[in-house]
Amino acid sequence: MSLNQDQPHRLSSRLSRAIRDEIAALILDRGLRSGDPLPTETELMESLGVSRNSVREALKALQALDIVDIRHGHGTYVGKLSLDPLADGLTFRVLHGLGSDMSSLREILEVREALEGALVRRVAEDIPAADLTDLDDVIARMNERAQRGETFAEEDREFHELLYRSLDNGLVTQLLTAFWNVFHRVNHRLGVTDPDPVETVKLHRAIVTACRKHDVDRAEKAMHEHFRNLNAQVRRK
Protein backbone atom coordinates (compact mmCIF):
# COMPACT_ATOMS: atom_id res chain seq x y z
CA MET A 1 0.00 0.00 0.00
CA SER A 2 1.42 3.38 -1.02
CA LEU A 3 1.51 6.43 1.24
CA ASN A 4 -1.27 8.05 -0.77
CA GLN A 5 -3.42 4.93 -0.50
CA ASP A 6 -2.77 4.70 3.22
CA GLN A 7 -3.84 8.27 3.97
CA PRO A 8 -7.65 7.68 3.66
CA HIS A 9 -7.31 4.66 5.94
CA ARG A 10 -5.52 6.72 8.59
CA LEU A 11 -8.10 9.48 8.34
CA SER A 12 -10.90 6.92 8.71
CA SER A 13 -9.20 5.44 11.78
CA ARG A 14 -8.88 8.86 13.38
CA LEU A 15 -12.54 9.61 12.71
CA SER A 16 -13.61 6.27 14.17
CA ARG A 17 -11.50 6.94 17.29
CA ALA A 18 -12.98 10.43 17.61
CA ILE A 19 -16.54 9.08 17.43
CA ARG A 20 -15.75 6.42 20.04
CA ASP A 21 -14.31 9.09 22.30
CA GLU A 22 -17.41 11.25 21.84
CA ILE A 23 -19.76 8.41 22.78
CA ALA A 24 -17.61 7.50 25.79
CA ALA A 25 -17.60 11.16 26.86
CA LEU A 26 -21.39 11.23 26.54
CA ILE A 27 -21.65 8.31 28.96
CA LEU A 28 -19.38 10.06 31.45
CA ASP A 29 -20.95 13.51 31.08
CA ARG A 30 -24.46 12.17 31.63
CA GLY A 31 -23.41 9.98 34.52
CA LEU A 32 -24.85 6.88 32.89
CA ARG A 33 -24.44 3.60 34.75
CA SER A 34 -24.19 0.01 33.57
CA GLY A 35 -27.50 -0.99 31.96
CA ASP A 36 -28.67 2.58 31.25
CA PRO A 37 -29.89 3.20 27.68
CA LEU A 38 -27.83 5.23 25.23
CA PRO A 39 -29.27 7.60 22.62
CA THR A 40 -30.49 5.89 19.43
CA GLU A 41 -28.28 5.58 16.36
CA THR A 42 -30.27 8.37 14.72
CA GLU A 43 -29.81 10.65 17.72
CA LEU A 44 -26.08 9.93 17.79
CA MET A 45 -25.82 10.61 14.05
CA GLU A 46 -27.50 13.97 14.46
CA SER A 47 -25.60 15.06 17.56
CA LEU A 48 -22.20 13.97 16.21
CA GLY A 49 -22.81 14.91 12.60
CA VAL A 50 -21.63 11.58 11.19
CA SER A 51 -23.06 8.72 9.13
CA ARG A 52 -24.96 5.72 10.46
CA ASN A 53 -22.11 3.39 9.44
CA SER A 54 -19.64 5.51 11.40
CA VAL A 55 -21.84 5.35 14.50
CA ARG A 56 -22.25 1.59 14.15
CA GLU A 57 -18.50 1.05 13.77
CA ALA A 58 -17.83 3.10 16.89
CA LEU A 59 -20.48 1.23 18.90
CA LYS A 60 -19.09 -2.15 17.83
CA ALA A 61 -15.61 -1.07 18.92
CA LEU A 62 -16.97 0.05 22.30
CA GLN A 63 -18.92 -3.20 22.62
CA ALA A 64 -15.65 -5.13 22.23
CA LEU A 65 -14.39 -3.23 25.29
CA ASP A 66 -17.64 -3.95 27.20
CA ILE A 67 -18.32 -0.22 27.39
CA VAL A 68 -21.58 -0.57 25.50
CA ASP A 69 -24.02 -3.45 25.11
CA ILE A 70 -25.82 -3.68 21.76
CA ARG A 71 -29.12 -5.53 22.14
CA HIS A 72 -30.47 -6.09 18.66
CA GLY A 73 -34.11 -5.07 18.43
CA HIS A 74 -33.96 -3.35 21.82
CA GLY A 75 -31.33 -0.63 21.59
CA THR A 76 -27.88 0.13 22.94
CA TYR A 77 -27.03 0.33 26.64
CA VAL A 78 -24.03 1.03 28.82
CA GLY A 79 -22.09 -2.23 29.14
CA LYS A 80 -20.97 -4.10 32.24
CA LEU A 81 -17.58 -2.34 32.11
CA SER A 82 -15.95 -5.63 33.05
CA LEU A 83 -12.37 -6.76 32.54
CA ASP A 84 -13.45 -9.60 30.24
CA PRO A 85 -11.79 -7.93 27.22
CA LEU A 86 -8.54 -7.77 29.22
CA ALA A 87 -8.77 -11.50 30.00
CA ASP A 88 -9.49 -12.32 26.36
CA GLY A 89 -6.54 -10.22 25.20
CA LEU A 90 -4.17 -11.73 27.76
CA THR A 91 -5.32 -15.26 26.91
CA PHE A 92 -4.64 -14.68 23.22
CA ARG A 93 -1.27 -13.11 24.03
CA VAL A 94 -0.24 -16.14 26.06
CA LEU A 95 -1.54 -18.68 23.53
CA HIS A 96 0.16 -16.79 20.69
CA GLY A 97 3.50 -17.01 22.46
CA LEU A 98 3.27 -20.70 23.30
CA GLY A 99 4.83 -21.66 20.00
CA SER A 100 8.19 -20.48 21.29
CA ASP A 101 8.14 -20.64 25.10
CA MET A 102 6.06 -20.31 28.28
CA SER A 103 7.34 -16.87 29.24
CA SER A 104 3.97 -15.13 28.71
CA LEU A 105 2.23 -17.51 31.10
CA ARG A 106 5.00 -17.10 33.67
CA GLU A 107 4.63 -13.32 33.38
CA ILE A 108 0.91 -13.59 34.17
CA LEU A 109 1.72 -15.66 37.25
CA GLU A 110 4.39 -13.18 38.38
CA VAL A 111 1.95 -10.27 38.22
CA ARG A 112 -0.76 -12.23 40.00
CA GLU A 113 1.70 -13.37 42.69
CA ALA A 114 2.88 -9.81 43.33
CA LEU A 115 -0.70 -8.59 43.61
CA GLU A 116 -1.94 -11.38 45.86
CA GLY A 117 1.17 -11.29 48.02
CA ALA A 118 0.44 -7.66 48.87
CA LEU A 119 -3.33 -8.11 49.23
CA VAL A 120 -3.13 -11.10 51.56
CA ARG A 121 -1.15 -8.99 54.03
CA ARG A 122 -4.06 -6.56 54.24
CA VAL A 123 -6.56 -9.39 54.59
CA ALA A 124 -4.61 -11.13 57.34
CA GLU A 125 -4.68 -8.04 59.53
CA ASP A 126 -8.40 -8.20 60.16
CA ILE A 127 -10.20 -10.95 58.24
CA PRO A 128 -13.85 -11.43 59.38
CA ALA A 129 -14.74 -14.68 61.12
CA ALA A 130 -17.48 -15.33 58.55
CA ASP A 131 -14.92 -15.26 55.74
CA LEU A 132 -12.72 -17.74 57.58
CA THR A 133 -15.70 -20.07 57.98
CA ASP A 134 -16.50 -19.85 54.27
CA LEU A 135 -12.85 -20.44 53.36
CA ASP A 136 -12.79 -23.52 55.60
CA ASP A 137 -15.83 -24.82 53.73
CA VAL A 138 -14.15 -24.34 50.36
CA ILE A 139 -11.00 -26.10 51.57
CA ALA A 140 -13.12 -29.02 52.83
CA ARG A 141 -14.62 -29.37 49.35
CA MET A 142 -11.15 -29.11 47.81
CA ASN A 143 -9.95 -31.87 50.10
CA GLU A 144 -12.86 -34.16 49.22
CA ARG A 145 -12.00 -33.87 45.55
CA ALA A 146 -8.27 -34.23 46.20
CA GLN A 147 -8.82 -37.45 48.14
CA ARG A 148 -10.57 -38.82 45.06
CA GLY A 149 -7.59 -37.79 42.94
CA GLU A 150 -9.52 -34.96 41.30
CA THR A 151 -8.55 -31.36 40.70
CA PHE A 152 -10.71 -28.45 41.85
CA ALA A 153 -10.45 -25.45 39.53
CA GLU A 154 -13.82 -23.95 40.49
CA GLU A 155 -13.15 -24.29 44.19
CA ASP A 156 -9.76 -22.63 43.67
CA ARG A 157 -11.43 -19.66 41.98
CA GLU A 158 -13.98 -19.43 44.80
CA PHE A 159 -11.20 -19.58 47.41
CA HIS A 160 -9.34 -16.58 46.00
CA GLU A 161 -12.53 -14.55 45.59
CA LEU A 162 -13.57 -15.24 49.19
CA LEU A 163 -10.10 -14.51 50.53
CA TYR A 164 -10.29 -10.87 49.42
CA ARG A 165 -14.02 -10.34 49.99
CA SER A 166 -13.48 -8.20 53.08
CA LEU A 167 -11.50 -5.66 51.06
CA ASP A 168 -14.77 -4.74 49.32
CA ASN A 169 -12.86 -3.76 46.20
CA GLY A 170 -14.66 -4.64 42.99
CA LEU A 171 -11.63 -3.90 40.82
CA VAL A 172 -9.50 -6.34 42.80
CA THR A 173 -12.11 -9.05 42.32
CA GLN A 174 -12.38 -8.42 38.58
CA LEU A 175 -8.64 -8.21 38.06
CA LEU A 176 -7.89 -11.41 39.97
CA THR A 177 -10.73 -13.19 38.16
CA ALA A 178 -9.25 -12.06 34.83
CA PHE A 179 -5.83 -13.43 35.77
CA TRP A 180 -7.37 -16.64 37.10
CA ASN A 181 -9.39 -17.14 33.90
CA VAL A 182 -6.31 -16.63 31.72
CA PHE A 183 -4.25 -19.13 33.69
CA HIS A 184 -6.89 -21.86 33.74
CA ARG A 185 -8.02 -21.37 30.14
CA VAL A 186 -4.44 -21.68 28.96
CA ASN A 187 -3.77 -24.65 31.24
CA HIS A 188 -6.87 -26.38 29.88
CA ARG A 189 -5.61 -25.77 26.34
CA LEU A 190 -2.19 -27.19 27.25
CA GLY A 191 -3.58 -30.10 29.22
CA VAL A 192 -1.77 -28.98 32.39
CA THR A 193 -3.12 -30.67 35.54
CA ASP A 194 -2.14 -30.58 39.19
CA PRO A 195 0.06 -33.62 39.87
CA ASP A 196 -0.54 -33.43 43.63
CA PRO A 197 -3.98 -32.03 44.58
CA VAL A 198 -3.52 -33.04 48.22
CA GLU A 199 -0.40 -30.87 48.52
CA THR A 200 -2.26 -28.00 46.85
CA VAL A 201 -4.99 -28.27 49.49
CA LYS A 202 -2.32 -28.01 52.21
CA LEU A 203 -0.95 -24.83 50.63
CA HIS A 204 -4.39 -23.23 50.61
CA ARG A 205 -5.00 -24.30 54.20
CA ALA A 206 -1.69 -22.73 55.26
CA ILE A 207 -2.89 -19.37 53.89
CA VAL A 208 -6.10 -19.56 55.92
CA THR A 209 -4.26 -20.67 59.06
CA ALA A 210 -1.95 -17.66 58.86
CA CYS A 211 -4.90 -15.31 58.29
CA ARG A 212 -6.76 -16.81 61.26
CA LYS A 213 -3.74 -16.02 63.45
CA HIS A 214 -3.46 -12.55 61.87
CA ASP A 215 0.15 -13.46 61.06
CA VAL A 216 0.75 -11.05 58.18
CA ASP A 217 4.27 -12.23 57.33
CA ARG A 218 3.30 -15.88 57.43
CA ALA A 219 0.24 -15.22 55.25
CA GLU A 220 2.40 -13.59 52.61
CA LYS A 221 4.94 -16.42 52.79
CA ALA A 222 2.19 -19.03 52.44
CA MET A 223 0.85 -17.23 49.38
CA HIS A 224 4.28 -17.20 47.74
CA GLU A 225 4.65 -20.93 48.48
CA HIS A 226 1.32 -21.48 46.76
CA PHE A 227 2.59 -19.66 43.67
CA ARG A 228 5.85 -21.58 43.67
CA ASN A 229 3.68 -24.68 43.34
CA LEU A 230 1.82 -23.14 40.38
CA ASN A 231 5.07 -22.15 38.71
CA ALA A 232 6.36 -25.72 39.17
CA GLN A 233 3.28 -27.01 37.31
CA VAL A 234 4.02 -24.68 34.42
CA ARG A 235 7.70 -25.64 34.31
CA ARG A 236 6.80 -29.33 34.17
CA LYS A 237 4.82 -28.61 31.00
C-alpha positions in Angstrom: 0.0 0.0 0.0 1.4 3.4 -1.0 1.5 6.4 1.2 -1.3 8.1 -0.8 -3.4 4.9 -0.5 -2.8 4.7 3.2 -3.8 8.3 4.0 -7.6 7.7 3.7 -7.3 4.7 5.9 -5.5 6.7 8.6 -8.1 9.5 8.3 -10.9 6.9 8.7 -9.2 5.4 11.8 -8.9 8.9 13.4 -12.5 9.6 12.7 -13.6 6.3 14.2 -11.5 6.9 17.3 -13.0 10.4 17.6 -16.5 9.1 17.4 -15.8 6.4 20.0 -14.3 9.1 22.3 -17.4 11.3 21.8 -19.8 8.4 22.8 -17.6 7.5 25.8 -17.6 11.2 26.9 -21.4 11.2 26.5 -21.6 8.3 29.0 -19.4 10.1 31.5 -21.0 13.5 31.1 -24.5 12.2 31.6 -23.4 10.0 34.5 -24.9 6.9 32.9 -24.4 3.6 34.7 -24.2 0.0 33.6 -27.5 -1.0 32.0 -28.7 2.6 31.3 -29.9 3.2 27.7 -27.8 5.2 25.2 -29.3 7.6 22.6 -30.5 5.9 19.4 -28.3 5.6 16.4 -30.3 8.4 14.7 -29.8 10.6 17.7 -26.1 9.9 17.8 -25.8 10.6 14.0 -27.5 14.0 14.5 -25.6 15.1 17.6 -22.2 14.0 16.2 -22.8 14.9 12.6 -21.6 11.6 11.2 -23.1 8.7 9.1 -25.0 5.7 10.5 -22.1 3.4 9.4 -19.6 5.5 11.4 -21.8 5.3 14.5 -22.3 1.6 14.1 -18.5 1.1 13.8 -17.8 3.1 16.9 -20.5 1.2 18.9 -19.1 -2.1 17.8 -15.6 -1.1 18.9 -17.0 0.1 22.3 -18.9 -3.2 22.6 -15.6 -5.1 22.2 -14.4 -3.2 25.3 -17.6 -4.0 27.2 -18.3 -0.2 27.4 -21.6 -0.6 25.5 -24.0 -3.4 25.1 -25.8 -3.7 21.8 -29.1 -5.5 22.1 -30.5 -6.1 18.7 -34.1 -5.1 18.4 -34.0 -3.3 21.8 -31.3 -0.6 21.6 -27.9 0.1 22.9 -27.0 0.3 26.6 -24.0 1.0 28.8 -22.1 -2.2 29.1 -21.0 -4.1 32.2 -17.6 -2.3 32.1 -15.9 -5.6 33.1 -12.4 -6.8 32.5 -13.5 -9.6 30.2 -11.8 -7.9 27.2 -8.5 -7.8 29.2 -8.8 -11.5 30.0 -9.5 -12.3 26.4 -6.5 -10.2 25.2 -4.2 -11.7 27.8 -5.3 -15.3 26.9 -4.6 -14.7 23.2 -1.3 -13.1 24.0 -0.2 -16.1 26.1 -1.5 -18.7 23.5 0.2 -16.8 20.7 3.5 -17.0 22.5 3.3 -20.7 23.3 4.8 -21.7 20.0 8.2 -20.5 21.3 8.1 -20.6 25.1 6.1 -20.3 28.3 7.3 -16.9 29.2 4.0 -15.1 28.7 2.2 -17.5 31.1 5.0 -17.1 33.7 4.6 -13.3 33.4 0.9 -13.6 34.2 1.7 -15.7 37.2 4.4 -13.2 38.4 2.0 -10.3 38.2 -0.8 -12.2 40.0 1.7 -13.4 42.7 2.9 -9.8 43.3 -0.7 -8.6 43.6 -1.9 -11.4 45.9 1.2 -11.3 48.0 0.4 -7.7 48.9 -3.3 -8.1 49.2 -3.1 -11.1 51.6 -1.2 -9.0 54.0 -4.1 -6.6 54.2 -6.6 -9.4 54.6 -4.6 -11.1 57.3 -4.7 -8.0 59.5 -8.4 -8.2 60.2 -10.2 -10.9 58.2 -13.8 -11.4 59.4 -14.7 -14.7 61.1 -17.5 -15.3 58.6 -14.9 -15.3 55.7 -12.7 -17.7 57.6 -15.7 -20.1 58.0 -16.5 -19.8 54.3 -12.9 -20.4 53.4 -12.8 -23.5 55.6 -15.8 -24.8 53.7 -14.2 -24.3 50.4 -11.0 -26.1 51.6 -13.1 -29.0 52.8 -14.6 -29.4 49.3 -11.1 -29.1 47.8 -10.0 -31.9 50.1 -12.9 -34.2 49.2 -12.0 -33.9 45.6 -8.3 -34.2 46.2 -8.8 -37.4 48.1 -10.6 -38.8 45.1 -7.6 -37.8 42.9 -9.5 -35.0 41.3 -8.5 -31.4 40.7 -10.7 -28.4 41.8 -10.5 -25.4 39.5 -13.8 -23.9 40.5 -13.2 -24.3 44.2 -9.8 -22.6 43.7 -11.4 -19.7 42.0 -14.0 -19.4 44.8 -11.2 -19.6 47.4 -9.3 -16.6 46.0 -12.5 -14.6 45.6 -13.6 -15.2 49.2 -10.1 -14.5 50.5 -10.3 -10.9 49.4 -14.0 -10.3 50.0 -13.5 -8.2 53.1 -11.5 -5.7 51.1 -14.8 -4.7 49.3 -12.9 -3.8 46.2 -14.7 -4.6 43.0 -11.6 -3.9 40.8 -9.5 -6.3 42.8 -12.1 -9.1 42.3 -12.4 -8.4 38.6 -8.6 -8.2 38.1 -7.9 -11.4 40.0 -10.7 -13.2 38.2 -9.3 -12.1 34.8 -5.8 -13.4 35.8 -7.4 -16.6 37.1 -9.4 -17.1 33.9 -6.3 -16.6 31.7 -4.2 -19.1 33.7 -6.9 -21.9 33.7 -8.0 -21.4 30.1 -4.4 -21.7 29.0 -3.8 -24.6 31.2 -6.9 -26.4 29.9 -5.6 -25.8 26.3 -2.2 -27.2 27.2 -3.6 -30.1 29.2 -1.8 -29.0 32.4 -3.1 -30.7 35.5 -2.1 -30.6 39.2 0.1 -33.6 39.9 -0.5 -33.4 43.6 -4.0 -32.0 44.6 -3.5 -33.0 48.2 -0.4 -30.9 48.5 -2.3 -28.0 46.8 -5.0 -28.3 49.5 -2.3 -28.0 52.2 -0.9 -24.8 50.6 -4.4 -23.2 50.6 -5.0 -24.3 54.2 -1.7 -22.7 55.3 -2.9 -19.4 53.9 -6.1 -19.6 55.9 -4.3 -20.7 59.1 -1.9 -17.7 58.9 -4.9 -15.3 58.3 -6.8 -16.8 61.3 -3.7 -16.0 63.5 -3.5 -12.6 61.9 0.1 -13.5 61.1 0.7 -11.1 58.2 4.3 -12.2 57.3 3.3 -15.9 57.4 0.2 -15.2 55.3 2.4 -13.6 52.6 4.9 -16.4 52.8 2.2 -19.0 52.4 0.8 -17.2 49.4 4.3 -17.2 47.7 4.7 -20.9 48.5 1.3 -21.5 46.8 2.6 -19.7 43.7 5.8 -21.6 43.7 3.7 -24.7 43.3 1.8 -23.1 40.4 5.1 -22.2 38.7 6.4 -25.7 39.2 3.3 -27.0 37.3 4.0 -24.7 34.4 7.7 -25.6 34.3 6.8 -29.3 34.2 4.8 -28.6 31.0 
